[in-house]
Structures are given as structure tokens and as C-alpha cells.
Amino acid sequence: IYTSAWYNDSNRDDGGYSLERINPELPCSDQNNWRACIAQQGGTPGQVNSVLDTSPDITSPEPISVTLNGAQQIIIQFSETVDLSSIDEGDIIIEPEASIVGYGQAQADQISVNLDSALDSGIIYTVTVIGIEDCVGNEGQLAQQFNTAVPQQFQEGDLIINEVLFNPRTGGFDFVEIYNRSDRALSLKNWKMANRESGEIANILTITRDEILILPAEFKVITEDPQDIGNNYPLGRSVNFIETDDLPSYGDDEGYVILVDPVIEIHDEFFYNEDYHFSLIDELDGVSLERIDYERLTNDPTNWHSAAESVGWATPGYENSQLQPANVTSESFSIDPEVFSPDNDGFQDVLNISYALEKPGYVANISIYDRDGRRIRMLVRNELLATKGTISWDGINDDGAKARIGVYVLFIEIFDQNGNVSSTKKTAVLGGRL
């Protein structure tokens, strides 16, 4: 059985070209051994195939992914056709132990592992694969491990928008990264991305219709072109990339990124603006916005920062370079770290001002003064606070310039609806290279 994918050429798979076998000496005759004819006339009947290549196959099959087909069957995807009869005891190991009763092969490049009972919900299983051969006898030599689990029902706030590239380099593609901050394995099947037009949610597009898992504390990157993202950000974890047919349009200046659950409810929404970037970056093309703290509000502008230059301006598929969770203390207001260096190197680039109040309804002003008592930044003006939270300062003054190295005093004033006022001062040091 063949499909148009066997052409392996998007410019020739819509008709007018024959399918040609690449190497007639190989017993494997799946998609990897066929491609579209490259002859000008579109076919070579009675002649040597235009794509003929009789080079011997010396490449071992590599496991690519592990998924579940229900709770009683594991599907292992390989890089090429594999020989089902080559499986020996110990080639596939499941931990915690699950009893294997047999193997199958619905597709030539897959192996299905059949279990005698359903996997338990709430447990992360590790599948180790080694020693599987392809159809010419090349054997996989390195043990590779994959985690999988039975997906559970999602709850509000489980998945969050964690990183956004909305202004890619010329010719490049956007990406949205989501993070699972729950303790449950979740399926991304039928989740969607959207944006807004004229204030209304629009362009609700399905991410995937496959049973793709996102495990606890795992990242997934959604993009139309994973290869482009991998080429532009070589430190990215391509195993966490999801290719989607169509991603909503996200403007280069500002816009809305919306994560929609399978029942078409908004799960998370981020209004972004290019002003959220570190103001001293000259060229913003190809620079992602990263979330600083998983637990802070998505639409807190101070909870976002440009990805560090040291990681190549984005961290698709792995921990954000600017991750800096708030250090919550018993004090009403606290700062962390006491010395920060806003140079966009990914290390202590922002100053976190965390607070915990005894009741709701407080409004705050936060001013920052230099050692001579001059106010250099009005960070917060008449902002209604939650009972606890964090506000970040990126070291930029009210003129849009980086504040000088030195000691700064943060004057924090809060008042309630009854006119009760309290204030506190905190001292921080802005460091850097001289």
C-alpha cells in the first residue's frame, strides 16, 4: 500500500511523476526506498530508474518515539523499516514492570507491544529499546529510553503559554511553547491555538489530532516548520517539537496568543507586545519572549523577558533562559536576588519584588531611587494587587535606558479603600561589568 507521502517530494506529489524504487537490492520496500522520478519526462518506463542508488544500507534503525494505543498497547516508531522477528528477550523493557504478551507490526517502521493488562493511570512508565534490526540486519546498538503514561483529564491552569516567537527572522516561522505545570500526564489531542480579531477570539486551529502526550514539567513547541526552528535554534530540543498544519497569525508588534482546550474553552491567553522585550536589544527579529515564573499571571508584563543571547535568543523545547521563580518569604515585601545584572545573559537579569498581604484590596505604588535620591523609575502606579504575587524590574529607567551600576532604593507604598497607608523600603544592587 502506497500513499502520496512515498514521493518524498512536495513539488512532485500532486501528479505527473512516477514513483521509482531507489535500491532494488534492498529487501525493504517501504516509503524510505521510494521517491518521485526526477527525470524531465516524469517517468522512466523500460529504462534505469532516475533515482537509482545501489549503495549498501549500513544505517541502524533508531527508535524515534513511544506512544500509547489505549492503555494496553505501546507503539514504538522507528526511523526505518524494522524486522519484527529480530526482537529478543530484553530488547524492549518497560519499567515499572508490565508484562508483554506479544508484538505486532501495523506499519513497517513501527512495532506494537501488546500487554496482558492495562497500564496504571498516574504512573510514568519508562520504555527502553535496544537491539532491534532492520530488514537487512543492521542492529541498533545504543539503548534509548522514552517516557510514556496513560493520559489523565486536564484541569484548569494545567497548561500554560511559556514562550512565544512572534517575530521570526526573515523567512522563518513563529512558534508557541506550552508547559505542563501539573503532576498529570495530559494528551494534546484536539487542543487548539487561536488569536483575536477586533477583540473577538478567531482562527481557532487544531494543534494535533494525534494522541501526543505532554508529561509533568514537560515542554512542547508548536510550529508549522520544526526544521526551521531547529536550524535557527540548534540548542532546541527537537523531540519536543510538534508540527501543526496551520498556526494562527501572530503580528510582529503585538497580538494575542490563545490556548484552547478540546471543549473550546480558553485555557490560557497571553497578550504580547514588542515593548515587553529588553529595551537594549537592537534587533528583535528572531528573539523570543520567555516567561519568568510559571506561577505568576500570564498577562503580567513584568513576567516576560527576552530570551538570553547566550542561548541563541530562544529556548524551544527546554527550560527558559530567564526562568526565575519568585522567592516567597514571610515578609510582606521581599526582593530577590539582592544583586542582579540586567545584561540579558540569562543569569539574574531581573529583580523580583514578591509580596504576601493579609487581605485583598490593596493598591500599590513602587518607585525606584538612585543613591542620590533621584527617582529613576516609577515601576508601579496605583496598581491593584492580589493577596500575593511578584513584580519584576529589568533594570531599565523611565527614559528607556539601562540604569547605572550601583545601589538603588525601592520605595513601596500600599493603601486600602479605607485610606490606610503603609510603606517600606528595600535596597538592591544593580551589578555589571565595569
C-alpha positions as CSV (number, residue, x, y, z in Angstrom):
1,I,0.0,0.0,0.0
2,Y,1.5,3.3,-1.0
3,T,0.5,6.9,-0.4
4,S,1.5,10.3,-1.8
5,A,4.0,10.6,1.0
6,W,6.1,8.0,-0.8
7,Y,7.0,10.6,-3.3
8,N,9.2,12.3,-0.6
9,D,9.0,15.5,-2.8
10,S,6.2,18.0,-2.2
11,N,6.9,19.5,-5.6
12,R,6.0,16.3,-7.4
13,D,3.4,14.6,-5.3
14,D,0.4,16.2,-7.0
15,G,0.6,14.2,-10.2
16,G,2.6,13.8,-13.4
17,Y,5.5,11.9,-11.9
18,S,6.0,8.2,-11.4
19,L,7.2,6.5,-8.2
20,E,10.6,4.9,-8.5
21,R,12.4,2.3,-6.4
22,I,15.7,3.6,-5.2
23,N,17.6,0.4,-4.5
24,P,16.3,-2.9,-5.9
25,E,18.9,-4.8,-3.9
26,L,17.3,-3.9,-0.6
27,P,14.5,-6.3,0.7
28,C,12.8,-3.3,2.4
29,S,10.3,-1.8,0.1
30,D,8.6,0.8,2.2
31,Q,8.4,4.6,1.8
32,N,12.1,5.1,2.5
33,N,13.1,3.1,-0.6
34,W,10.9,5.0,-3.0
35,R,10.7,8.6,-4.2
36,A,9.4,10.7,-7.1
37,C,11.1,10.3,-10.5
38,I,13.4,13.2,-11.2
39,A,13.7,12.7,-14.9
40,Q,12.4,15.6,-17.0
41,Q,9.8,13.5,-18.7
42,G,8.4,12.4,-15.3
43,G,8.9,8.7,-15.7
44,T,11.4,6.1,-17.0
45,P,9.4,3.1,-18.3
46,G,11.8,0.4,-19.6
47,Q,14.8,2.4,-18.5
48,V,17.0,2.6,-15.4
49,N,15.3,4.5,-12.7
50,S,16.3,8.1,-12.4
51,V,16.8,7.8,-8.6
52,L,18.7,4.5,-8.7
53,D,21.2,4.2,-5.8
54,T,22.7,0.7,-5.1
55,S,24.8,1.9,-2.1
56,P,24.5,-0.7,0.7
57,D,22.4,0.1,3.7
58,I,24.6,0.4,6.8
59,T,22.3,2.5,8.9
60,S,20.8,1.0,12.0
61,P,17.2,1.7,12.9
62,E,16.7,4.2,15.6
63,P,13.6,4.4,17.8
64,I,12.0,7.9,17.4
65,S,9.0,7.9,19.7
66,V,6.8,5.9,22.0
67,T,3.1,6.4,22.2
68,L,0.1,4.5,23.6
69,N,-2.8,3.0,21.6
70,G,-5.1,2.7,24.5
71,A,-3.8,1.6,27.9
72,Q,-2.8,-1.9,26.8
73,Q,-0.7,-1.3,23.7
74,I,2.6,0.6,23.2
75,I,3.6,1.8,19.8
76,I,7.3,2.3,19.1
77,Q,8.1,4.4,16.0
78,F,11.4,3.8,14.2
79,S,13.4,5.8,11.7
80,E,13.1,3.0,9.1
81,T,11.6,-0.4,8.4
82,V,12.3,-2.9,11.2
83,D,12.3,-6.7,11.3
84,L,9.7,-7.9,13.8
85,S,11.4,-11.3,14.0
86,S,14.6,-9.8,15.3
87,I,13.1,-9.0,18.7
88,D,14.8,-10.9,21.5
89,E,14.0,-11.0,25.2
90,G,15.4,-7.8,26.8
91,D,15.3,-5.8,23.6
92,I,12.2,-3.9,24.9
93,I,11.9,-3.3,28.7
94,I,9.1,-1.5,30.5
95,E,9.6,0.0,34.0
96,P,7.7,-0.2,36.3
97,E,7.3,-3.8,35.0
98,A,4.5,-4.5,32.7
99,S,4.0,-8.0,31.2
100,I,4.4,-8.2,27.5
101,V,2.3,-10.9,25.7
102,G,3.3,-10.3,22.1
103,Y,4.4,-7.9,19.4
104,G,2.8,-6.7,16.2
105,Q,3.5,-4.5,13.2
106,A,0.7,-2.4,11.7
107,Q,3.3,-0.4,9.8
108,A,6.7,-1.4,8.6
109,D,8.5,1.2,10.6
110,Q,6.6,0.5,13.9
111,I,6.4,-2.2,16.5
112,S,3.3,-2.6,18.7
113,V,3.9,-4.0,22.1
114,N,0.9,-5.8,23.5
115,L,0.4,-6.0,27.3
116,D,-1.5,-8.5,29.4
117,S,-3.2,-5.8,31.4
118,A,-3.8,-2.0,31.2
119,L,-1.1,0.4,32.4
120,D,-2.0,2.2,35.6
121,S,-3.2,5.8,35.4
122,G,-1.0,8.3,37.2
123,I,2.3,6.4,36.7
124,I,5.1,7.4,34.3
125,Y,6.5,4.4,32.5
126,T,10.0,4.2,31.0
127,V,10.4,2.1,27.8
128,T,13.9,1.1,27.0
129,V,14.6,-0.1,23.4
130,I,17.9,-1.8,22.1
131,G,19.0,-4.3,19.6
132,I,16.1,-4.1,17.1
133,E,17.3,-4.9,13.5
134,D,16.2,-3.5,10.1
135,C,15.3,-5.8,7.3
136,V,19.0,-6.2,6.1
137,G,20.3,-7.0,9.6
138,N,21.6,-3.6,10.9
139,E,21.2,-3.7,14.6
140,G,20.5,-0.7,16.9
141,Q,23.5,-0.6,19.3
142,L,22.5,2.1,21.8
143,A,19.8,1.7,24.4
144,Q,17.3,4.6,24.2
145,Q,14.7,5.4,26.8
146,F,11.3,7.0,26.4
147,N,8.7,8.0,29.0
148,T,5.0,7.5,28.5
149,A,1.8,7.4,30.6
150,V,-1.9,6.9,30.4
151,P,-3.3,10.5,29.8
152,Q,-5.5,11.9,32.6
153,Q,-8.2,14.6,32.5
154,F,-6.9,18.1,32.4
155,Q,-7.8,20.7,35.0
156,E,-7.9,24.5,34.9
157,G,-4.5,26.0,34.7
158,D,-2.6,22.8,34.0
159,L,-1.1,24.0,30.7
160,I,0.4,27.5,30.3
161,I,1.9,29.5,27.5
162,N,5.6,29.6,28.3
163,E,7.5,31.1,25.3
164,V,6.4,32.9,22.1
165,L,8.4,33.7,19.0
166,F,6.1,36.1,17.1
167,N,8.7,38.0,15.1
168,P,10.9,35.3,13.5
169,R,13.9,36.0,11.3
170,T,13.2,36.7,7.6
171,G,11.6,33.7,6.0
172,G,11.3,32.0,9.4
173,F,8.3,30.6,11.3
174,D,6.6,31.5,14.6
175,F,6.4,29.1,17.5
176,V,4.5,28.8,20.7
177,E,5.8,26.8,23.6
178,I,3.5,25.4,26.3
179,Y,4.4,23.9,29.6
180,N,2.7,21.3,31.8
181,R,2.8,22.6,35.4
182,S,0.6,19.9,36.7
183,D,1.5,16.5,38.1
184,R,-0.5,14.6,35.5
185,A,0.3,13.3,32.0
186,L,-2.1,15.1,29.5
187,S,-3.0,14.4,25.9
188,L,-2.8,17.3,23.4
189,K,-5.2,15.6,21.1
190,N,-7.7,18.2,19.8
191,W,-6.2,21.1,21.7
192,K,-6.1,24.3,19.7
193,M,-4.4,27.6,19.2
194,A,-6.2,30.9,18.4
195,N,-5.8,34.7,18.3
196,R,-8.1,37.7,18.4
197,E,-9.5,39.9,15.6
198,S,-11.4,43.0,16.6
199,G,-11.4,41.8,20.1
200,E,-13.1,38.5,19.3
201,I,-11.5,35.1,19.5
202,A,-10.7,34.0,16.0
203,N,-8.7,31.5,13.9
204,I,-9.2,28.5,16.2
205,L,-6.9,25.9,14.7
206,T,-6.3,22.3,15.9
207,I,-2.7,21.6,17.1
208,T,-2.9,17.9,16.5
209,R,-5.4,15.1,16.2
210,D,-2.9,12.5,17.4
211,E,-2.6,11.2,20.9
212,I,0.5,13.3,21.8
213,L,1.4,13.3,25.5
214,I,2.8,16.2,27.5
215,L,4.2,14.9,30.7
216,P,4.5,16.8,34.0
217,A,7.2,19.5,33.8
218,E,7.5,18.9,30.1
219,F,7.6,21.5,27.2
220,K,6.0,21.2,23.8
221,V,6.8,23.6,20.9
222,I,4.0,24.2,18.3
223,T,5.1,25.4,14.9
224,E,4.4,24.9,11.2
225,D,8.0,24.1,10.5
226,P,10.0,22.2,13.1
227,Q,13.0,22.0,10.8
228,D,13.2,25.8,10.6
229,I,13.0,26.1,14.3
230,G,15.8,23.5,14.8
231,N,18.0,25.2,12.2
232,N,17.6,28.7,13.8
233,Y,17.9,27.4,17.4
234,P,20.3,24.4,17.4
235,L,20.1,24.1,21.2
236,G,16.4,23.4,20.9
237,R,15.0,20.0,21.9
238,S,13.5,18.8,18.6
239,V,12.0,15.8,20.4
240,N,9.5,18.3,21.9
241,F,8.6,19.9,18.6
242,I,5.0,19.4,17.3
243,E,4.4,20.1,13.6
244,T,1.0,21.6,13.1
245,D,-0.7,22.1,9.8
246,D,-1.6,25.8,10.5
247,L,-0.8,28.2,13.3
248,P,-2.8,31.4,13.7
249,S,-1.1,34.6,12.5
250,Y,0.7,36.5,15.3
251,G,1.7,40.0,14.5
252,D,5.3,41.2,14.8
253,D,4.3,44.1,17.1
254,E,1.5,42.9,19.3
255,G,-1.2,40.4,19.5
256,Y,-3.0,37.6,21.4
257,V,-1.8,34.0,21.8
258,I,-4.7,31.8,23.0
259,L,-4.5,28.2,24.1
260,V,-7.9,26.5,23.7
261,D,-8.9,23.1,25.2
262,P,-10.7,20.3,23.4
263,V,-14.1,21.6,24.6
264,I,-13.4,25.0,23.0
265,E,-12.8,26.9,26.3
266,I,-9.9,29.3,26.7
267,H,-7.3,27.6,28.9
268,D,-4.6,30.3,28.8
269,E,-4.3,33.6,26.9
270,F,-1.3,35.9,26.5
271,F,-1.4,39.5,25.2
272,Y,2.1,40.3,24.0
273,N,3.7,43.5,22.9
274,E,7.2,44.0,21.5
275,D,7.7,46.5,24.3
276,Y,7.9,43.5,26.7
277,H,11.4,42.8,25.2
278,F,14.6,44.0,26.9
279,S,14.8,47.6,25.6
280,L,18.6,47.4,24.9
281,I,18.3,44.7,22.2
282,D,18.9,46.4,18.8
283,E,17.4,43.7,16.6
284,L,14.3,41.9,17.8
285,D,13.8,39.6,14.8
286,G,14.3,36.0,16.0
287,V,14.2,36.9,19.7
288,S,11.5,35.0,21.7
289,L,9.7,36.3,24.8
290,E,10.1,33.9,27.7
291,R,8.0,33.5,30.8
292,I,9.9,34.2,34.0
293,D,7.8,32.3,36.6
294,Y,5.3,29.5,35.9
295,E,3.1,30.5,38.8
296,R,2.7,34.2,38.1
297,L,-0.1,35.6,35.9
298,T,0.3,35.1,32.2
299,N,-0.7,38.7,31.5
300,D,1.7,40.3,33.9
301,P,4.0,42.2,31.6
302,T,6.8,42.0,34.1
303,N,6.6,38.2,34.0
304,W,8.1,38.2,30.5
305,H,11.6,38.9,29.2
306,S,13.7,38.4,26.1
307,A,15.5,35.1,25.8
308,A,19.2,35.4,26.5
309,E,21.7,36.0,23.8
310,S,23.9,33.2,25.3
311,V,21.3,30.5,24.2
312,G,20.8,31.9,20.8
313,W,17.8,34.2,21.6
314,A,15.2,31.4,22.2
315,T,14.9,28.1,24.1
316,P,12.4,26.0,22.2
317,G,11.6,22.7,23.9
318,Y,13.5,23.2,27.2
319,E,13.8,25.4,30.3
320,N,13.6,29.1,29.7
321,S,16.9,31.0,29.9
322,Q,15.1,33.7,32.0
323,L,13.3,31.3,34.4
324,Q,13.5,32.9,37.9
325,P,10.7,31.7,40.2
326,A,9.8,34.1,43.0
327,N,11.4,33.5,46.3
328,V,8.4,33.9,48.6
329,T,9.1,34.8,52.3
330,S,7.1,35.6,55.3
331,E,7.7,39.3,54.8
332,S,5.0,41.5,53.2
333,F,7.5,42.5,50.6
334,S,10.9,40.9,49.7
335,I,13.3,41.2,46.8
336,D,15.4,38.5,45.1
337,P,18.2,38.5,44.2
338,E,19.8,41.3,46.2
339,V,22.3,41.8,43.4
340,F,21.1,41.5,39.8
341,S,22.7,42.2,36.4
342,P,20.4,43.1,33.6
343,D,22.7,42.2,30.7
344,N,20.4,39.6,29.1
345,D,22.9,36.8,29.7
346,G,20.2,34.6,31.3
347,F,21.6,34.9,34.8
348,Q,19.7,37.1,37.3
349,D,18.6,39.5,34.6
350,V,15.6,40.8,36.6
351,L,14.9,41.8,40.2
352,N,11.8,40.1,41.6
353,I,9.7,42.0,44.1
354,S,7.5,39.4,45.9
355,Y,4.7,40.2,48.2
356,A,2.2,38.5,50.5
357,L,-0.6,40.6,52.0
358,E,-3.1,39.7,54.8
359,K,-6.2,40.7,52.8
360,P,-7.3,41.7,49.3
361,G,-8.0,45.2,48.1
362,Y,-4.5,46.9,48.4
363,V,-3.3,49.3,45.8
364,A,0.4,49.9,45.3
365,N,2.9,52.4,44.1
366,I,6.5,51.3,43.7
367,S,9.2,53.9,43.0
368,I,13.0,53.3,42.5
369,Y,15.6,55.8,43.6
370,D,19.3,56.0,42.9
371,R,21.9,56.7,45.7
372,D,21.4,60.5,45.3
373,G,17.7,60.2,46.0
374,R,16.6,60.8,42.4
375,R,13.6,58.8,41.2
376,I,14.7,56.9,38.1
377,R,11.7,54.6,37.6
378,M,8.1,54.6,38.5
379,L,7.6,50.8,38.3
380,V,4.0,50.6,39.5
381,R,1.5,53.3,39.8
382,N,-1.9,52.7,41.5
383,E,-1.9,49.0,40.7
384,L,-4.5,46.8,42.4
385,L,-2.6,43.9,44.0
386,A,-3.5,40.3,44.5
387,T,-3.0,38.9,48.0
388,K,0.3,37.5,46.8
389,G,2.4,37.9,43.7
390,T,5.6,39.2,42.2
391,I,6.6,42.2,40.1
392,S,9.9,42.3,38.2
393,W,12.2,45.2,37.3
394,D,14.5,44.7,34.3
395,G,16.9,47.5,35.3
396,I,15.5,49.9,32.8
397,N,14.8,53.5,33.9
398,D,11.9,55.7,32.8
399,D,13.9,57.1,29.9
400,G,14.2,53.6,28.4
401,A,17.9,53.3,29.2
402,K,19.7,50.8,31.4
403,A,20.2,52.2,34.9
404,R,23.8,52.7,36.1
405,I,25.6,50.2,38.2
406,G,25.0,50.9,41.8
407,V,22.7,50.8,44.8
408,Y,19.0,51.5,44.4
409,V,16.2,52.0,47.0
410,L,12.8,50.7,46.2
411,F,10.1,52.7,48.0
412,I,6.9,50.6,48.2
413,E,3.6,52.2,49.3
414,I,0.3,50.4,49.7
415,F,-3.1,51.7,50.7
416,D,-6.6,50.2,51.1
417,Q,-10.0,51.6,50.3
418,N,-10.3,53.0,53.8
419,G,-7.3,55.2,53.3
420,N,-4.9,53.1,55.5
421,V,-1.4,53.6,54.2
422,S,1.8,51.7,54.9
423,S,5.2,51.8,53.2
424,T,8.5,50.0,53.2
425,K,11.9,50.4,51.7
426,K,14.1,47.7,50.1
427,T,17.7,48.0,48.8
428,A,19.0,46.3,45.8
429,V,22.3,46.4,43.8
430,L,22.4,46.6,40.1
431,G,25.7,45.0,39.1
432,G,27.6,44.5,35.8
433,R,30.9,44.6,34.1
434,L,32.9,47.9,34.5
